[in-house]
Amino acid sequence: SNLNINDVLGNYSLTLVDALDTLAIMGNSSEFQKAVKLVINTVSFDKDSTVQVFEATIRVLGSLLSAHRIITDSKQPFGDMTIKDYDNELLHMAHDLAVRLLPAFENTKTGIPYPRVNLKTGVPPDSNNETCTAGAGSLLVEFGILSRLLGDSTFEWVARRAVKALWNLRSNDTGLLGNVVNIQTGHWVGKQSGLGAGLDSFYEYLLKSYILFGEKEDLEMFNAAYKSIQNYLRRGREACNEGEGDPPLYVNVNMFSGQLMNTWIDSLQAFFPGLQVLIGDVEDAICLHAFYYAIWKRYGALPERYNWQLQAPDVFFYPLRPELVESTYLLYQATRNPFYLHVGMDILQSLEKHTKVKCGYATLHHVIDKSKEDRMESFFLSETCKYLYLLFDEENPVHKSGTRYMFTTEGHIISVDEHLRESPWKEFFSEEGGQDQVGKSGHRPRPHEIKVINSSSNCNRVPDERRYSLPLKSVYMRQIDQMVGLI
């Protein structure tokens, strides 16, 4: 009966695993080393547990890979995070988990994976044939990293085929994708196109896959998707900070017609200003961020859904989500305007006031009466706390490395270097190979012995960092004044 509780937990130490690189970024080497040893000694995926492929990938697989890269980094920028006698155990665990997720990609006529898999037995007999676009199309970063560390194309191959399959199902008229698809027929069950739940990280990973792996087709898909978003989802005046009309807003539309489907936005959409920062569309990011911050100012949290026409929440819970903090952090990195430090402090004080409890921080069941649920999502430590910490820690090694690091959709830090751009199987990712030959062992390189690959070199092909000096306080005041009377 509680729609914001799902089946991601897996019966393994999810929060412990998900928070590993947060400890490293905070420079807490003793706790990081202790946590890594605890994971190695106690966590097993040989369990009769049915998990969501997407959640297990971004929360667990991504964290194991991130922590492995931190341990084996020859430069050790966060302090001594090495583990005595470490023998790539986290990488082996990541490999084991990924192999257990692979059955989700089998026996689907489209190549789009099943949404859930049992870690012991594979796809459940009564498995749902419907999955969301984000869940099926946001696996490429973690699966791609694993493939390139192992020298085995299998994982990147299946993830890339899923992305291509979804991309080929987009509307010929609008270029938009829906939010729910049948993995056997390719029929769009959910025709809503937006920036939030069901689609959000699909767009994010098109860009981040390009940044990591340098595959031009990923950037081409992202640019095309971004153009369609601007053409059909964006409402309001053309310029962000000048002209007549309403301030910009991205709405939910029908993927085929571009017509408005409803009048709500969800809290996951607050990630989009951060994504706009990464591509240099900073001015639009400033205005969009202002909209979500205005809602936060009103409730001290972001309701899961907010009806911009009724000027009230549609769904009232707030599970400690990180998206607004993430965009605040990235906007501060892009502009260096101290206004974002004030935004971060506002968010921090709200969390302390409304969500802190004896044993941690609790999901808000209702953003108005501030009632709580006995649950703290793992992404609170993996993302929300991490981005808040980095926002205020200007001397953190992350900020002294230029463009060396990128964050996954779960906030796991990944070093961007040339090692991850070395793909001996690139020729097999052609349109034909990606569609027809995934999983055929004769068409991929032989797996070789796992080797530690150090993250020691910068990548010069990441877009240059941009700095802006905009009168953000006045921009925000104008923007917030127009935000349907929120403040």
C-alpha positions as CSV (number, residue, x, y, z in Angstrom):
1,S,0.0,0.0,0.0
2,N,3.0,2.3,0.3
3,L,4.1,3.1,-3.3
4,N,7.4,4.5,-2.3
5,I,8.8,1.2,-0.9
6,N,10.2,-1.1,-3.5
7,D,12.2,-4.3,-3.7
8,V,15.8,-3.0,-4.1
9,L,17.2,-4.2,-0.7
10,G,18.3,-7.7,-1.9
11,N,19.0,-9.1,1.6
12,Y,22.6,-7.9,1.5
13,S,24.1,-4.9,3.2
14,L,22.9,-2.4,0.7
15,T,23.6,0.8,2.7
16,L,27.1,-0.3,3.7
17,V,28.0,-1.1,0.1
18,D,26.4,2.0,-1.4
19,A,28.3,4.3,1.0
20,L,31.8,3.1,0.5
21,D,33.1,5.9,-1.7
22,T,31.4,8.5,0.4
23,L,33.8,7.5,3.3
24,A,36.7,7.9,0.9
25,I,35.7,11.3,-0.4
26,M,35.3,12.4,3.2
27,G,39.0,11.3,3.7
28,N,38.0,8.8,6.4
29,S,40.5,6.1,5.5
30,S,40.1,4.0,8.7
31,E,36.3,3.8,8.3
32,F,36.7,3.2,4.5
33,Q,39.1,0.4,5.1
34,K,37.0,-1.1,7.8
35,A,33.8,-0.9,5.6
36,V,35.6,-2.5,2.6
37,K,36.9,-5.4,4.7
38,L,33.4,-5.8,6.1
39,V,31.9,-6.0,2.6
40,I,34.5,-8.5,1.5
41,N,34.1,-10.7,4.5
42,T,30.3,-10.6,4.9
43,V,28.5,-9.7,1.7
44,S,27.4,-12.4,-0.8
45,F,25.1,-12.3,-3.8
46,D,24.5,-16.0,-3.7
47,K,21.0,-15.4,-2.3
48,D,17.4,-16.3,-3.2
49,S,16.6,-12.7,-3.6
50,T,14.7,-11.0,-6.5
51,V,16.2,-7.5,-7.1
52,Q,15.6,-4.7,-9.6
53,V,18.3,-4.9,-12.3
54,F,18.6,-1.1,-12.4
55,E,18.8,-0.5,-8.7
56,A,21.3,-3.4,-8.1
57,T,23.4,-2.0,-10.9
58,I,23.6,1.6,-9.8
59,R,23.6,1.1,-6.1
60,V,25.8,-2.0,-5.7
61,L,27.7,-2.7,-8.9
62,G,28.6,1.0,-9.3
63,S,29.8,1.3,-5.7
64,L,31.9,-1.8,-5.8
65,L,33.6,-0.5,-9.0
66,S,34.1,2.9,-7.5
67,A,35.6,1.6,-4.3
68,H,37.9,-0.8,-6.3
69,R,39.2,2.1,-8.4
70,I,39.8,4.2,-5.2
71,I,41.8,1.4,-3.6
72,T,43.9,0.7,-6.7
73,D,44.5,4.4,-7.6
74,S,48.3,4.9,-7.6
75,K,48.0,8.5,-6.6
76,Q,45.7,8.0,-3.6
77,P,44.3,11.6,-3.6
78,F,41.9,11.0,-0.7
79,G,44.6,9.8,1.7
80,D,45.8,6.2,2.1
81,M,42.7,4.2,1.0
82,T,44.7,1.1,0.2
83,I,43.8,-2.3,1.7
84,K,46.6,-4.6,2.8
85,D,46.7,-7.8,0.7
86,Y,43.8,-6.5,-1.4
87,D,43.4,-8.9,-4.3
88,N,40.7,-7.2,-6.4
89,E,38.0,-8.7,-4.3
90,L,35.6,-5.9,-4.9
91,L,36.1,-6.3,-8.7
92,H,35.5,-10.0,-8.4
93,M,32.3,-9.3,-6.4
94,A,31.1,-6.8,-9.1
95,H,31.8,-9.5,-11.7
96,D,29.8,-12.0,-9.7
97,L,26.8,-9.7,-9.3
98,A,26.8,-8.7,-13.0
99,V,26.8,-12.3,-14.1
100,R,23.8,-12.9,-11.9
101,L,22.1,-10.0,-13.6
102,L,22.8,-11.2,-17.1
103,P,19.8,-13.5,-17.4
104,A,17.6,-10.4,-17.5
105,F,18.9,-9.7,-21.0
106,E,18.2,-13.2,-22.3
107,N,15.0,-14.3,-24.0
108,T,13.8,-10.8,-24.8
109,K,12.8,-10.2,-28.4
110,T,14.0,-6.6,-28.3
111,G,17.2,-7.0,-26.2
112,I,15.6,-4.7,-23.6
113,P,16.2,-6.5,-20.2
114,Y,13.6,-7.8,-17.8
115,P,13.2,-5.4,-14.8
116,R,13.9,-8.0,-12.1
117,V,16.0,-11.0,-11.7
118,N,16.5,-13.6,-8.9
119,L,20.2,-13.7,-8.0
120,K,20.1,-17.5,-7.7
121,T,17.6,-18.7,-10.3
122,G,17.5,-15.9,-12.9
123,V,14.3,-14.3,-14.3
124,P,11.2,-15.3,-12.2
125,P,8.7,-17.4,-14.2
126,D,6.0,-14.7,-13.5
127,S,8.2,-11.8,-14.4
128,N,6.7,-8.6,-15.8
129,N,7.3,-8.0,-19.5
130,E,7.1,-4.2,-18.9
131,T,10.0,-2.0,-17.9
132,C,10.7,1.7,-17.7
133,T,13.1,3.4,-20.1
134,A,15.4,4.6,-17.3
135,G,15.6,1.2,-15.7
136,A,16.5,-0.6,-18.9
137,G,18.6,2.1,-20.5
138,S,20.8,3.3,-17.7
139,L,23.1,0.4,-17.2
140,L,25.8,1.3,-19.7
141,V,28.1,3.3,-17.4
142,E,28.5,0.5,-14.8
143,F,28.4,-2.4,-17.3
144,G,30.8,-0.6,-19.6
145,I,33.3,0.1,-16.8
146,L,33.2,-3.6,-15.7
147,S,33.7,-4.8,-19.3
148,R,36.7,-2.5,-19.8
149,L,38.3,-3.5,-16.5
150,L,37.8,-7.2,-17.2
151,G,38.5,-7.1,-20.9
152,D,35.2,-8.9,-21.5
153,S,32.8,-7.1,-23.8
154,T,29.7,-9.1,-22.7
155,F,28.4,-6.6,-20.1
156,E,28.9,-3.5,-22.1
157,W,27.5,-5.2,-25.1
158,V,24.1,-6.2,-23.6
159,A,23.8,-2.7,-22.0
160,R,24.6,-0.9,-25.2
161,R,22.1,-3.1,-27.2
162,A,19.4,-2.2,-24.7
163,V,20.1,1.5,-25.2
164,K,20.1,1.2,-29.0
165,A,16.8,-0.8,-28.9
166,L,15.1,1.9,-26.8
167,W,16.5,4.6,-29.0
168,N,15.2,2.9,-32.2
169,L,11.7,2.9,-30.6
170,R,11.6,6.7,-30.2
171,S,8.8,8.7,-32.1
172,N,9.6,9.5,-35.7
173,D,7.7,12.8,-35.3
174,T,9.0,14.2,-32.0
175,G,12.1,12.1,-31.3
176,L,10.8,11.5,-27.8
177,L,10.7,8.2,-25.9
178,G,8.0,7.0,-23.6
179,N,8.4,5.9,-20.0
180,V,7.2,2.3,-20.0
181,V,7.9,-0.3,-22.8
182,N,7.0,-4.0,-23.4
183,I,10.4,-5.8,-23.7
184,Q,9.0,-8.5,-26.0
185,T,6.9,-6.4,-28.4
186,G,8.6,-3.0,-28.2
187,H,5.2,-1.5,-27.7
188,W,5.1,1.7,-25.6
189,V,2.8,0.9,-22.6
190,G,3.5,4.3,-21.1
191,K,3.5,7.1,-23.6
192,Q,4.5,9.9,-21.2
193,S,7.7,11.7,-22.0
194,G,9.3,13.8,-19.4
195,L,12.4,14.4,-17.3
196,G,11.5,12.5,-14.2
197,A,10.7,9.0,-13.1
198,G,11.0,6.4,-15.8
199,L,13.3,8.5,-18.1
200,D,15.7,10.7,-16.1
201,S,18.9,8.7,-16.0
202,F,18.5,7.5,-19.6
203,Y,19.3,11.0,-20.8
204,E,22.0,11.3,-18.1
205,Y,23.8,8.2,-19.2
206,L,23.9,9.0,-22.9
207,L,26.1,12.0,-22.0
208,K,28.1,10.3,-19.2
209,S,28.8,7.2,-21.3
210,Y,30.3,9.5,-23.9
211,I,32.4,11.3,-21.3
212,L,33.7,8.0,-20.0
213,F,34.1,5.9,-23.1
214,G,34.3,8.5,-25.9
215,E,31.8,6.7,-28.2
216,K,30.5,9.4,-30.6
217,E,27.2,7.7,-31.1
218,D,26.4,8.3,-27.4
219,L,26.9,12.0,-27.7
220,E,24.9,12.1,-31.0
221,M,22.0,10.4,-29.2
222,F,22.2,12.8,-26.3
223,N,22.3,15.8,-28.5
224,A,19.2,14.6,-30.5
225,A,17.4,13.8,-27.3
226,Y,18.2,17.2,-25.8
227,K,17.0,18.9,-28.9
228,S,13.6,17.1,-28.7
229,I,13.4,17.9,-25.0
230,Q,13.8,21.6,-25.7
231,N,11.3,21.5,-28.6
232,Y,8.5,19.6,-26.9
233,L,8.9,19.6,-23.1
234,R,10.0,23.1,-22.4
235,R,7.3,25.6,-21.7
236,G,7.6,29.3,-20.8
237,R,9.5,32.2,-22.3
238,E,12.3,31.6,-24.7
239,A,15.0,33.3,-22.7
240,C,15.6,32.3,-19.2
241,N,16.2,35.7,-17.6
242,E,14.5,38.2,-19.9
243,G,11.4,38.7,-22.0
244,E,7.7,38.3,-21.3
245,G,5.9,35.2,-20.3
246,D,6.2,32.5,-17.6
247,P,9.6,31.3,-16.4
248,P,10.8,28.1,-18.1
249,L,9.3,24.7,-17.0
250,Y,9.7,21.2,-18.4
251,V,6.4,19.3,-18.5
252,N,5.2,15.8,-19.2
253,V,3.9,15.3,-22.8
254,N,2.7,12.5,-25.1
255,M,5.7,11.1,-26.8
256,F,4.0,11.0,-30.2
257,S,2.2,14.3,-30.3
258,G,4.0,16.5,-27.8
259,Q,0.7,17.4,-26.2
260,L,0.6,18.0,-22.4
261,M,-0.4,14.9,-20.5
262,N,-0.7,16.2,-16.9
263,T,0.2,19.2,-14.8
264,W,2.7,17.7,-12.3
265,I,6.4,17.4,-12.1
266,D,8.3,14.9,-9.8
267,S,11.2,15.4,-7.6
268,L,13.6,13.3,-9.7
269,Q,13.4,16.0,-12.4
270,A,15.5,18.2,-10.1
271,F,18.6,16.4,-11.5
272,F,18.2,18.1,-14.9
273,P,19.8,21.4,-14.0
274,G,22.9,19.5,-13.0
275,L,22.9,17.7,-16.3
276,Q,22.6,21.1,-18.1
277,V,25.6,22.3,-16.2
278,L,27.7,19.4,-17.7
279,I,26.8,20.4,-21.2
280,G,27.3,24.2,-20.6
281,D,23.7,25.3,-20.6
282,V,24.2,27.0,-17.3
283,E,21.8,29.9,-17.7
284,D,18.8,27.6,-18.3
285,A,20.0,25.4,-15.4
286,I,20.0,28.4,-13.1
287,C,16.3,29.2,-13.8
288,L,15.2,25.5,-13.7
289,H,17.0,25.0,-10.4
290,A,15.2,28.1,-9.0
291,F,11.8,26.4,-9.6
292,Y,12.7,23.3,-7.5
293,Y,14.4,25.4,-4.8
294,A,11.2,27.5,-4.5
295,I,9.2,24.4,-3.8
296,W,11.8,23.3,-1.2
297,K,11.6,26.7,0.5
298,R,7.8,26.3,0.9
299,Y,7.9,22.8,2.4
300,G,11.4,22.2,3.7
301,A,11.6,19.2,1.3
302,L,10.6,18.3,-2.2
303,P,7.3,16.4,-2.4
304,E,7.6,13.4,-4.8
305,R,5.1,15.0,-7.1
306,Y,4.1,18.7,-7.3
307,N,1.2,20.0,-9.3
308,W,2.3,23.3,-10.8
309,Q,-1.2,24.2,-11.9
310,L,-2.8,23.5,-8.5
311,Q,0.3,24.8,-6.7
312,A,0.2,21.9,-4.3
313,P,1.8,18.5,-3.9
314,D,0.1,15.5,-5.6
315,V,2.3,12.9,-3.8
316,F,3.5,14.0,-0.4
317,F,6.5,11.8,0.6
318,Y,10.2,12.8,0.5
319,P,12.6,9.9,0.8
320,L,15.8,12.0,1.3
321,R,16.4,12.3,-2.4
322,P,19.6,14.0,-3.6
323,E,18.7,15.5,-7.0
324,L,18.3,19.1,-5.8
325,V,21.5,18.9,-3.8
326,E,23.3,17.5,-6.8
327,S,22.2,20.3,-9.1
328,T,23.1,22.9,-6.4
329,Y,26.6,21.4,-6.1
330,L,27.2,21.4,-9.8
331,L,25.9,24.9,-10.2
332,Y,28.2,26.1,-7.5
333,Q,31.1,24.4,-9.3
334,A,30.2,26.1,-12.5
335,T,29.5,29.6,-11.2
336,R,31.3,29.9,-7.9
337,N,28.4,32.1,-6.8
338,P,28.1,31.9,-3.0
339,F,24.3,31.9,-3.4
340,Y,24.5,28.2,-3.8
341,L,26.2,27.8,-0.5
342,H,23.2,29.4,1.0
343,V,20.9,27.0,-0.9
344,G,22.9,24.1,0.4
345,M,22.8,25.4,4.0
346,D,19.0,25.8,3.7
347,I,18.7,22.2,2.5
348,L,21.1,21.0,5.3
349,Q,19.1,22.8,8.0
350,S,15.8,21.5,6.7
351,L,17.2,17.9,6.8
352,E,18.5,18.4,10.4
353,K,15.2,19.9,11.5
354,H,12.7,17.6,9.9
355,T,14.3,14.3,9.2
356,K,17.0,13.6,11.8
357,V,16.1,10.8,14.3
358,K,17.9,8.8,16.9
359,C,19.5,6.3,14.5
360,G,19.9,8.3,11.3
361,Y,17.7,10.3,9.0
362,A,14.2,9.3,8.1
363,T,12.1,9.5,5.0
364,L,9.4,12.1,5.3
365,H,6.0,10.4,4.8
366,H,4.3,13.8,4.4
367,V,6.1,17.0,3.6
368,I,3.4,19.2,5.2
369,D,2.9,17.5,8.6
370,K,6.5,16.2,8.5
371,S,5.5,12.7,9.7
372,K,8.2,10.2,9.1
373,E,8.7,6.6,7.9
374,D,11.1,4.1,9.6
375,R,13.4,4.0,6.7
376,M,16.6,5.7,5.4
377,E,17.3,5.0,1.7
378,S,20.9,4.0,0.9
379,F,21.2,6.9,-1.6
380,F,21.0,9.3,1.4
381,L,24.6,8.4,2.3
382,S,25.7,7.7,-1.2
383,E,24.5,10.9,-2.8
384,T,22.7,13.4,-0.6
385,C,25.4,13.6,2.1
386,K,28.2,13.3,-0.4
387,Y,27.0,16.2,-2.5
388,L,26.4,18.4,0.5
389,Y,29.8,17.6,1.9
390,L,31.5,18.4,-1.5
391,L,29.5,21.6,-1.8
392,F,31.1,23.0,1.4
393,D,34.5,21.3,1.1
394,E,36.1,23.5,-1.5
395,E,39.6,22.0,-0.8
396,N,38.5,18.4,-1.5
397,P,40.8,16.5,-3.9
398,V,37.8,16.1,-6.2
399,H,38.0,19.8,-6.9
400,K,41.7,19.9,-7.4
401,S,41.8,17.4,-10.2
402,G,40.2,19.4,-13.0
403,T,38.1,17.1,-15.1
404,R,39.4,13.9,-13.7
405,Y,36.2,12.7,-12.0
406,M,32.6,12.0,-12.9
407,F,29.7,10.8,-10.8
408,T,27.3,8.0,-11.7
409,T,23.6,8.4,-11.4
410,E,23.9,7.0,-7.8
411,G,26.7,9.5,-7.0
412,H,29.6,7.0,-7.2
413,I,32.8,8.7,-8.2
414,I,34.6,7.4,-11.2
415,S,38.0,8.6,-12.5
416,V,37.8,9.6,-16.2
417,D,41.0,8.4,-17.9
418,E,42.2,6.9,-21.2
419,H,42.1,3.3,-19.8
420,L,38.3,3.4,-20.0
421,R,38.4,4.6,-23.6
422,E,40.3,1.6,-24.7
423,S,37.8,-0.8,-26.4
424,P,39.3,-3.7,-28.4
425,W,35.8,-4.7,-29.4
426,K,34.5,-1.3,-30.7
427,E,34.0,-2.7,-34.2
428,F,31.4,-5.1,-32.7
429,F,29.3,-2.2,-31.5
430,S,28.2,-1.3,-34.9
431,E,24.4,-1.2,-35.6
432,E,24.4,-4.7,-36.9
433,G,26.7,-6.2,-34.2
434,G,24.8,-4.4,-31.4
435,Q,21.5,-5.7,-32.6
436,D,22.2,-9.2,-33.7
437,Q,25.4,-10.5,-32.2
438,V,25.1,-9.6,-28.5
439,G,26.1,-12.5,-26.3
440,K,27.6,-14.6,-29.1
441,S,30.9,-15.7,-27.5
442,G,32.6,-16.1,-30.9
443,H,32.2,-12.3,-31.6
444,R,33.9,-10.9,-28.5
445,P,37.4,-10.8,-27.2
446,R,38.4,-13.6,-24.7
447,P,38.2,-12.5,-21.1
448,H,41.7,-12.2,-19.7
449,E,43.0,-12.3,-16.1
450,I,41.7,-9.4,-14.1
451,K,44.3,-6.7,-13.7
452,V,44.4,-3.6,-11.6
453,I,44.0,-0.6,-13.8
454,N,45.1,2.6,-12.0
455,S,43.3,5.9,-12.5
456,S,46.3,8.1,-13.0
457,S,45.8,10.1,-16.1
458,N,43.5,12.9,-16.9
459,C,41.2,12.9,-19.9
460,N,41.5,16.0,-22.1
461,R,38.4,15.2,-24.1
462,V,36.0,16.1,-21.4
463,P,34.2,19.4,-22.1
464,D,36.1,22.3,-20.6
465,E,34.9,23.7,-17.3
466,R,32.9,26.9,-17.7
467,R,32.8,29.8,-15.2
468,Y,30.0,32.3,-15.1
469,S,29.6,35.6,-13.2
470,L,25.8,36.2,-13.2
471,P,23.8,38.3,-10.8
472,L,22.3,35.1,-9.4
473,K,20.6,36.7,-6.4
474,S,18.5,39.0,-8.6
475,V,17.9,36.2,-11.0
476,Y,16.6,34.0,-8.2
477,M,14.5,36.7,-6.7
478,R,12.8,37.5,-10.0
479,Q,12.4,33.8,-10.8
480,I,11.0,32.9,-7.3
481,D,8.6,35.9,-7.3
482,Q,7.0,34.3,-10.4
483,M,6.9,30.8,-9.1
484,V,3.2,30.6,-8.7
485,G,3.2,32.4,-5.4
486,L,5.3,29.8,-3.7
487,I,7.1,32.3,-1.5
